[in-house]
Amino acid sequence: MSSQQTEEPPAKKTIVIVRYGELSLKSKGVRDRYEQILKNNIRQMLDYHGVSYSQIRRDFGRIFIHSSDPAAAEKAALVFGVVSVSPAHTCRTEPDAIAALCAELGAGMITDGEKFAVRARRSGNHSFTSNEIARRCGDAIWNKLTETGKSPAVDLTAPDKEIFVEVRQTDSYVYSETIKGPGGFPTGTQGKMVVLLSGGIDSPVAAWLMMKRGVEIIPVFFDNEQYAGPIVAEKAIENAKLLFSWTPGRKQKIYRIKNSEYMEKMMQTTGSKNICLMCKRFMFRIAGAVMEKEHASGIITGSSLGQVASQTAENMLSETYGLSLPLYHPLLAFDKQEIIDIAQKIGTFRISIRSDGGKECLAVPEKPEVKAALTAAVSEEKKMTFNIDEMVQKTVENAEIIEMKT
């Protein structure tokens, strides 16, 4: 066969290798439970996207998806807890079979003059080392390429193409592509948390980062249509739905809080510079009540230190002074561009930047407080002409709960 002819591509990839990281550091009992949750989450993701597969099985340190559907690897790489995936060819664990598969794959992907390398690793007991199987596969690829008139070169430092071999006890896997996953822990391993979700850029990113750590989220957004217009609520719901698409196969719910009554009454007694402070404090109170109702274990915010008036160190302390709440601020040390980059990656950015041309909160004063005294929020609450605890209870009872199944 001359160098002008095209090699036949190898048979379809029939399996997807799924790798995970931090799970392997857990004790055996915890690891088994986390791996089973991860396996179920992968199944739910594939089912959600209509990907065909015959089996999903666990082996030591790996999960294997038996599927020749090209979308299987792509969709599995979206699952929290997955570090990376590779669509692979498989053969029995015998040196001749592995070398022949590598030669077939190499002939189809390595062009004339390209440098290549073989990377091999083993798991189990074998009569050969990883280096020995790598050399044997490299020789088989070289011979196959030269037979077809190509001029290959081996370069283990900076190759043009790499072929990877993963040898396990009975079966071996050969692949050339690795797709990065989000990492973290499988959803459902770290309980539930309430997230203060808005239509903006930051809070969906904060929610996603906590989802990556294994948390199931319960979005709570505050519908201040009187001060913000309908687009803010629309964006918040769309952001919630998009976040839910990252963890399909679950019953999900969103709390839509009608906040106008509190805002009207609060603004009658609160000094204008403290309006943002008191708005945020009420949000924390509501989130705390929802957290107790849902038996959740924390409250997630999109706060980034110093980004806006309510997120200065002094204001963040005053907003929660006297409240006993488990708060999580995953974006605290992120700058805006870092947050935007993640928002673009996860898909919420296009929703969050949509605008109707108006100001998204008309209640924000011209000069809000940025260095609130420690007891400023407590002092403002004492001026109120209504019972704040009763207002919280009433507001949560009147919340619209949007339930859905992804």
N, C-alpha and C positions, 0 to 999 in steps of 0.2 A: 504494500500500500504506500503511495507517495505521500509527501508532506502536504500536498494540496487537498488530500481527502480529509473529510471530517469523521472523527471517531463516533461510533454509536454511543449515546449516553448510557450510563449504567441504569439498572432497574430502578424503579421508583423507590424513594425513601419510604420505609414502612414503619418507622418508629421515631418518636421524639424523646430525647433525653432531657429531663428536667432536673436542674441543680438548685440546691438551696444552701444557705450559709449558716446563719446563727442557730438554726434548729439543731444542727449537729453538735452544738455545745451543751445541750440540755441533758439531764439525766435520762436514762432509758425510758422510764415511764412517761415523762413529759414529752420526750422526743417522739415516742410512738403516737401519743395523742395529737401533737402538732402535725406530724406527717399525715395522719389520717384526715385531719381538718384540711390540710393543704390539698390532699388528693381530692377530697369532696369539692373544694373550691375550684379546682381545675375542671372537674366534671361540670360544675354549674356554669363556668365561663364558656366551655365548649358547647354545651347545650344551648346557652343563651344566643350564641352566634351561629347555631346550626351546623357546627363542625362534626363530621362523622368520625367515629372511632370504634374499635372493637373491644378495647380493654384499657384500663388505667391501673397500673400495678406499682407497688412499692418494692424496691430492693435496697440493699444497704447503701445509704447515702444518695440514693437516686429515686426518682419516680419516672416510669416509662409509660408513654402514651402510644398505644398501637394504632397508628393511623397513617394512611398515605395521602390524606387531605393536606394540601400545602398550607391551609390556614391554621392547622393544628398548632404549629410552633408559634406562629404570630400571636394567636389568641392566648395560648398558655403563658406567653411572656408578659401578659398584662396582669397576671395574678400576683397579689401581694404575698411575699414570702419566697417567690421565685427569683433566684439570682441570675440564671441564664438558661437558655434552651438551645438544643441543636437538633435539627432534622437529620436523621442518620440512616445509613444502610446497615444491615445486620447479617451476621454469618455465625457459624459455629466457631467455638474457640479452639481452632487448630491453626498453627502457623501458615500452612499452605493456603488454607481458605482465607485467612486474613490478608495475606500477601496478594492473592489473586483479586480480592475485592478492592484493595488499594490500587492495584495496577489498572483495573477497569475504571475506577473513579478518576485516577490521575490522567489517564489517556483522554478522558472526556473534558477535563478542565485546564490542563497545562498546555500552553501553546509553544510553538517552536522558539527556543532561546530563553524561555522563562526559567527562573530559579525556583526550586521547590524545597520543602522540608517536610519531614514526617515527625509528628509528635505523638509519642505513645505513653500510656499509663496502664497499670494493671491493678486489679483488685481480686484477691483470691490466691490460691496456690497453683503455681505453674512451673514447668520445667525450663522456662526461658525467662530472661529479664526484659524490662521495658526497652532498654537500649538494643538488645538483640532483636526484638520484634520490629523496632523502628528501622534498624539496618536492613532487615530482611524485606520489609515493605518498600523501603527506598530502592533497594536493588530491583525489586519486581517492577516498580514504576519506571525506573531508568530503562530497563530492558524493553518494556512495553513501548515506551516513547521512541527509543532508537529503532525498534522494529518498524515503526510507522514513518520513519524518515525524519523525526524531530531531533533537535540537538539540545537536550536538557542540561541543567546544571544544578548542583546541590548547594544550597546556602542556608545554614542553620541560624544565621544571625539576622539577615534581612531578605527573606525569600519573597518572591512575587506571589506564590501560592503555598498554602499549608494544608496538609491532610492530617487529621487527628484520628488516633486509634484509641479506643477505650476497651480494654480487655477485662472481661469478668469471667466468672468460673465456667459457665457453660456457653455463653453467647458473647460475641464481641461486636463493637459498633465502630463504624467508620464515617467520618463527617468532615465537612470543610467550612461550615458556617456556625457561628454562635450569635444568638440574639440576646441582648441584655434585658433582664427583667427589673422590676422595681426593688427587689430585695425586701428586707424587713421581716415581719412575722405574718402568718396567715390571718386573714380577717376572722374574728371570732375567738381569738386566743387571749385577748386582753380586755374583754368585757365591753360594755357600752358607755358612751359619753355623749353628753349634750354639746352641740356646737352652735355658737352664736353666728348664724350664717346671714350674710347680706347679699346684695347684688353686686358688690364691689369685687376687686381683684384679690384682696388679701385673705378673707375668711375661707373661701373655697380651698385655697392652697393649704392653709392651716389644717383644715379638715382632712385633706388628702394625705398630708404628712402623718397625721395621727392614725389614719386608716392603714397607712403603710406599716405602722407599728402594731397592727393587729386589732385596732379598735373598731367596733361598730358604732356608727354615728347616728344621732337623732338630731336633725337640724331644727333649730328654732329661729324664726325670723320675725322681725317686728314690722308690722304693716302700718306705717305712719303716712297713709295716702294723703291725708290732709296737708302734710308738710313736704311730701316727697313725690307724689304722683304715682300712677299705677305701674310704671315701667320698672321701678325698684323691686316691687313684689314679684313681677313677672321674671325678672332676672334671678332673684333669689330662688324661686321654684325651679327654674331651668338649671341653675347651678347644682341644686340638690339632686335633681334627676340625673344629671351627668355624673355626679359623684357616685350615685347609686349604681350606675352602669359599670363601675369598676368592681362591684361586689354583687353580681347578679345571683338570682335564685333565693332571695330573701324577701320576707315581708318588711317593707320599709314604711316609715311615717315621717311627716313633717308637721311641726307645730307652727301655725300661722297666728301670731299674736296681734290682736287689735289693740293698738297702743294709744289711740287718740285721746281717750278720756283722761288717762294719767297725764299725758303731755299738757293738755289744757289746764288741768288743775294744778299741776306742778309749776307751770309758767306764771301762774297768778301770784305765787309767793317767792319764787326763786329769783335771785339776782341774775340779770341777763348773762353775766360772764360765767355763771356756773350751770347754765342750762345743759351743756354737753356732759358735764360731770354727773348731773342728776339723771339724765337720760340713760347713761351707761350704768349707773348704780341700779336703776330699776331693772334694766336688762339682766344684770347679775342676779337680782332677787328672783325674777321670773325663771331664769335658767336653773337656779337652785331648786325652785319648787317643781319644775319639770323633771329635774334629775331625781328627786325623791319619788315622784310619781312613777317614773319609769325604772326605778331601781338601778339607775346608772351610777357611775363611780367618778365622774369628773365633768368639768366644763371646759370646752376648748374655745379660745378666742383667736382672732386674726391680728392681735396687737403686735406692732413692730415698734420698738422703743424709739420715741421721739418723732414718729412719722406725722402724727396729727396731735391736736391739743389734748384729746382724751388719753393719749398714749405717752405722755411724759412720765418720768418716774414718780414725780410728786402726785400727779393726778391719778395714776394707776393705784397708788397706795391709798389716797383719799377715797376713791370710788368704792373700794372694798373694805375700808376700815370698819371694824366691828362685825363684819360678815364672815362667817366660818364656811368657806367654800373651797373645794379642791379645784384650782384653776390651772390650766395648761396653756402656755403661750409658745407654740412651736416656732413662731416667726420672730421672736423677740430680738434676735441678733442679725436678722436678715435685712439687707438694704432693698430698696424698691426694685431695682433691676433683677436681683436674684429672685424675688417673688414673681415678677413678670415672666421670667424665663421658665419657672415651674408651671405657672398658669398656662403658658403657651403649650408646654409639653403635655399637660393633662387634659387640655381642651376647654378650660373654663374662661380663658382670656377673651375669646371672641364674644362670649355672652356678657362678661363684666364690663366691657368697654362700650357696649351699645348705649346710646343716649337718645333722649327725646328733645335734646337741646336746652333743657331747663336745669336748674340747680337741684341736685338730688336730695338735699335737706334744707328746707327753708327755715328751720328752727335754729340753725347754727348762728350764734351772735357774731357781730362784726369783729369783736375782740374777746374771744373766749379765754377763760383762765388757763394758764399753762403751768403754774406753780401753786397748786392748791395747798392750803394748809391741811395738816393731817386730819383735822376734825371738820373740815369745811362741809363735806357731804352730810355728815351727821347733823351738823347745825342747820343745814338747809331743810333736812327732813323734819326737824323739830318745829319749823315754821309752818308746815303744811296743815291745812284745815281738814284733812281726811286721814283715816287710819291706813297707814301704808301696808300693814299686814293684810287687812281686809281687801285692799285694792289688789294686792298680789293674788290672793285667793280667787277673787272675782275674775281677774284677767285670765288666769289659767283655766278656770272653769268655762269661760266663754271663748277659749281658743278654738280655732278651726283645726282639726286634725286631718291631714290629707294622708290617706293610706294607699299604698301601692305595692305591687309585687313585680320585681324586675326579673 
